[in-house]
């Protein structure tokens, strides 16, 4: 999707929201904010599950910065 099309869709959305009463606009902001938080939470849960799986499969390395530099140098 091009930037112009996206910009046009955003402009349409903004104009639609501006037609709402101020209280409804605030409610919409709260709803969107909560959905974004839920989406991010779901992403984090997925990332944690992947990290745990990698740990269980022994695909995780431990050590400090110096250890990493040594490993990269070999």
Long-range contacts (C-beta under 8 A, 24 or more apart in sequence): none
